[in-house]
């Protein structure tokens, strides 16, 4: 390595002397460039990483291939930094990496205890950042760059769960709502609805459980979020709150029986006691339409509303029947577009892809897909509580078992049993799924790792 250094210094000296000689002999004007910059940087070819795993009970060695061109690098000419904004997959071996570098300089040195000259065929160890020192044609030290190859420390496709130790009250039946940076949990206490809350960036400190300041009995299961406000049905009408503490009546309609769904910026959807479909654009004035279709769920539903992939101005509402009292082994989803008032029953023609009927079922939209989970139930066979997570990529028509990525901790089944089936759930703006367990007061939140990665 020392010979490389001596060779390059000698080369610089000879080049300078030769050009000086030419200038003396021909009396011509030659200007040595003082430029020294890296213009392009990347991983050449591919990185092959071997790893061991167990397949069908046998220890097996597999390989993963990272294609270098799929991970572009950023060159910060001001700070002298080179890095990849999209990290390489977890476990990628970066101890022997051949780089593709375009320079505007006479040569490049790799800074170490003993500096060495960089050669295009060199295999470099990027487990720690590497410092490149550039020299111009004048032989002077030019710019210095620090290059690093970022590798994910977590598997992007796995889910990480964390228990939030804190003072969450030991509740029974409950419902959770996320709104504007806060997680609210509603329950019934002393013949009235009570509420506790925490900031979504906290989760450990919960407010004392307190009754809502509503004069008549309210229904905790009816609460939902719409247009940055919370809404709940009480015996004397509809109430709303911006913070969960102060409530005011917005509608005196005593015929409201259920809040079915909400589409931010558009409408609130409800049903009256006679089973008629109702809509409101402000929560105060309601339009009453024909009766809901035959077979439409009369209680225990979950909903999600979101824009169409093909037209963001149109929203789809998917409503899942969560009534475990029925005896059939599958359940049904219902769908509506906000451009009409009709509901359509959607169910796979093949029983193997139908949505299972689960006790205390939940539904969320996460990572662009619909998921359902809950207590024990059935589809083609018996299902244990929180044992399987089912996913729909076609807006509730077919549901498949998730065998990887978004999974629950193994002890969630025992937590469900300890809570006697009482739990609540919600998803916040930072893609965390929250699970609040009744009876035990445990709070957990989990997130698909890649949804938490910050672009650098």
N, C-alpha and C positions, 0 to 999 in steps of 0.2 A: 504493500500500500504506500510505503514511503517513496518507493521508486516512481509510482504514479505521480506523486506530488512533485518530485524533483523533475520528472519529465515535462510536466506542464509548465513549471516555472522556467525551465530551460527553453521550452518552446516559445513562451511569451517573450523571453529575452531575445532569442534569435529572430523572431518575427519583427520586433521593434528595431533591431539592428539592420535587418534586411531592408525594411522600409526606409530607414534613415539613409542607408547607402544609396537606394534608388533615388531618393530626393537629391542627394549630393551629386550623383552622376548625371541625371537627366534634368536637374533643376525643375522638377515637376511638383505640383501641389497635391499631396496626398493627406487626407484627414482621417485619422484613426477614430473609429466610432467609440463613443463613451456609453452607448446603450447597453443595458444589462437587465433584461426582464424575461419572465416566463409568460408566454402568450397562450399556451394551451397545456392542459394537464388532465390526465385520465388514467384509468386502469387498462392496460393492454391485454387483449384476449379475455380469458375467463379465469376465475379462481375456483378450484375444485377443493371441496372440504369433505373429508371422511369423518363419519361419526358412527357410534355403536348404538344399537337399539335392540329391542326384543320383538321379534315377529313370530307369531304362533308358538310362543314359548321357547324360541331358539335365539341365542345371541347372534346378531347379524350386523355386518358393517355395510353402511350405505354411503352414498356420496351425494352432495348437493353441488350445483354449479351456479355460480354468480357470473353473469355476463357483464363485463366491464362497461360496455357502451351504454348499458341501461341505467348507469349511475353517474350522471354528469357532475363535474366539479366546478366550484366557484373560485375564481381568483380575485381576491381583494387586493388591488394594486396599491391602495393607500396604506392599509395595515400590514400588507405582506403576508396574508393568510390564504391558504388553499384548503378547501374542505368540500365534502359532499353533503348537500342539504338532505338528501334522502339516504338514510343510513342503510348499510348492507344488512342482510338478515342476521339474526342472532346466531352466534357460533361460527360465523365465517372466519376462516383462517387467513389472517393478514400478515403472517410472519414471513412470507416469501412472495412479494408482489412485484411484478414487472410493470413499470409505468410507461405511459406514452406522453412525452413532454416536448413541446415546441418552445425553443428559446431564441431570444435575440441577445446573444452574448457570445463571448469567445469560448468560455467553458463554465462548467458548474461543479462546485465542490460540495460534498456532503459533510456537514459539520459534525464532528465527534471528538473524542479524546485525541485522535489523530485524523485530521481531515483527509478525505479521499476524493478522487475525481469520479463524478457520476458518468457511467457508461450506459447507453440505451438498453443493453442486455442485462444490466444488473438486477438481481432479485433482492428487494429491500424489505426490511422488517418494520412494518408500520404499527406494531403494538404500542409504540410511543411515537409522538410526532417527530418528523424528520426536518431538519433545518438545511435548506439549500442556499449556498452562497454563490452569487454570480459574479463573474469578472468580465469586464469589457475588453475590447481590443487594445486599449491603452495599457492593460495590465493592472488597472486599479480595481479594488474591490467595489462592486456595485451594490445592487439590491440584495437583501436577504429575505427568504420566504420560509414560513413554517407550514409544512403540509401535514395534514392528518386525515386518516380514513375513519369515518364514523361507522360504528357497528352497533346495531340495536342490542341493548342489554336485556330486553324482554322479547319474547316471541310475539310479533305483532298480531298474530291470529289467535292468541290465547287470552283468557280473561283472568284478571287478578281481583280477588275479593279481599276486603279488609273489614274487620270487626271494629266498630266505633264504640269504644268503651265510654260510657256516659251515664246520664241520669234520665234516660227515656222511661216514662211511666209504664207500669205493668198493666196493659190494656187488654180488653177482650175484643169484641168486634170493632173494626176500625176501617178508615179509608184515608189514603194519603194523596195529596195534591202538591205538585211543584208549581211555583209561581214566582217570577221575578227574584230569583236568588234565594228563595226560602222553601223549605219542605214543611208542609202543614199536615198534621195527622188529626183526624176528627173521630170522635167516638161518642157513645151515649153514656151520660152520667147524671144520676138523680133526675131522671125523666126529662133531661134536656141534652142538647148536643154540647160537648166540650171539645176544646182544641189545645194542642201543644205544637210548638214549632221550633225549628232551628235553621240557621243559615246553612246553605248547601256547602259552603266552604268550611263548615265546622262539623256538625253532626254529633258532637259530644255533649254540647250544652243545650238542653231543651227547656223551654219555658214551662212554668208550672201549669198543670192542667186547669183550665178555667172554662166555665160555661159561657156560651155565646150570649150577647146582650140582645136576645130576641124574646119578645113577650109571650109567644106561643111556642108549642113544641115543634121542633124542626126534625128533619130526617137527615142524619149524618151521611147515609148512603147516597143522597141526591147531590151532594156538593160536587162542583166541577169548576174549572177555570175557563174564563172566556174574556177576551179583550182586556187582559191585565187586571181582571177582577175575579173574585170568588163569588159563586152563586149557590144558594141553598134554598130548598123548599120548606116552608113552615105551614102550619095549619091556616094561617090568615094571609098567605101570599108568598111572593118570591122576595128574597133578601139578597143584598150584595155587600161586599166589603173589599177594600183595597189592601188590607193588612191582616185580615182574619180576626181582628179585635173589635173593630167598630163596624156595626152592621146597620143598614137602612133598607126599608122596604121600597121596592121599585115597581111592584105589581100587586094589585089587590085581588087578582084572580085566585079564588079559592078552589078552582077546578083543576089547577095544575097537580098532576099526580106524580109525574116522573120527568126528570131532565135526561134526555136520551143521549145527546151529543152537542158539540159546539164547534163552530168553524170560525176561527178568529177573523175579524173584519167583515164577517158576512152574517151569520145567523146562529141563533140558539134554537135547539130542537127539543121538543117535549111531547108528552102525551097527557091527555086529560083522563079523568076517572072513568069515562065511558069508552076509552080506547081510541079516541080521535087523535090524529096527527096534528101537531101545533108548531108554529114557527114564529120567531120574533127577531127583529133586527136591532132592538134596543132593550129588550127585557121588560118593557112596559106594556107595549101594545102587541097583542097576539092574534095571529090568523089561525082559525080552526078549519081543518080540511076533513076529508073523508076518514073513515075508520082505517086503522092500520090493517095490513093484509092478514088473512087467516094464517095462524101459526107464528105470527110475530111474537117474540118473547114478551111476557107480561111482567117480568121482574128479573133482577140479577143479570145485568148486562155490563159489558165493557166496550169502549169505543176508541177508535183512533181516526183522526181526520188529517189529510195531507193532500198536497197538490199532485195532479197527474204528471207523469213523466213527460207526456206529450204536449201538455198545455198547463202551464203553471197558474193560469187564471181560473182554472176549474179545480175544485176540490172533491175528493172522494171521502166518504164516511164509511168505515167498516165497523159494524157492531157485532159483537160476539155474545151469543147466549151462554150464560154461566149458571144455568139452573140445574143443579145436581140432583134435584128431586125427580127428574124424569128418569125413566128406566132404560131407554135406549143407550147404546154404548158410544154414540157419536153425537156431536153437537153441530149447530148450524151458524154460519155467519150471514149477516145481511149487509147489503151495500146500497148506497145512494150517492148520486152526483148532486152537487149543490145547484145545478141548473134545472133540476126538477124536484118533485115531491114524492116520487115513487120509490119504494123499497123493493129490492130484488133478493130473493133467497139464493145463496151461493153455497154449493156443496159438491164435492167431487163425486163423480159417478162410481168411482172405485172406492170401496170401503177402506182399503189399505191406506188411502191418502186423505180420508176424512178427518176432520178435527175431532180429537177424542173428548169425551165428556169427563171433566175433572171436577173434583170437589173444590169449591172456592177458587174457581179458575180465574186467571189473570190474562190480560193481553196487552202487549206493548208494541210500538213500532221502534225498531232499533237497527242502526246500520243499514237503513233502507229496506228492512224486511219486517214482517209481522211475526211475533213470537207469542206462544201461549204456554202457560205452566200452571202448576197448582198442586192440590192434594191428590189423594189416590183416585184412580178412575179406571177406565177401560177404553180400548179400541179393539184391536184383534186379540189382545190378551190383557191381563190385569196389569195395572201400573201403580207403582208405589209413589208416595208423595214426593214431589220435587226430584223424582228419579230421572225423568226425561223432559227435555225441552223440545217443543215442536215449532217448526219454522214454516212460514208461507212466503214464497217469493212471487206469487200471482194474486196478491190482494185478498187472500182468504179462501181461495178455491181448494187448493191442495195443501196438505200439511205433512211435512217430513220430520222424522226424528233427527235431532242434532247430535252427532256423535263426536264432535270436536269443537274447538274454539269456544263458543259461548256456553259454558257449563256451570252448574252450581257446585259448591263444596259438597263433599260426600255426606256430611253430617246435617244437611238441611232437612233430610227426612225426619231425623230425630228431633230437630228443632220444631218442625211442623207439629209433630205429635205432642211435644212438651207445651206448645202454645194452644193445644186443642183445636188446631185449624185456624186460629185467629192470627192474621198477618195483614199488612198493607204494603203497597209497593208504589213506586213512581220512578220517573226518569228525569234527570235534571239537564240543564243546557250544556254541561260538560260531559255528557254521555255516561254518567254514573247511573246504574240501576240500584235503587234503594229498596231494601227489605227490612221492615220493622216487625219484629216478632211479638205477638201478644203473650201475656202471662209472664214471660221471662224478662222482657224489657231489653232484649238484644237488638242492636241495629247493625246491619251490614250494608256495604255498598261495593259494587263491582263494576269494572269497565273493561271493554275489549281494548287490549293494550294499544293497538294502532290508533284508536280514537283519541288517545291522550298524548300522542307524539306531537311535539312542537317543531314546525319547520325552522331550521336554523338559517 
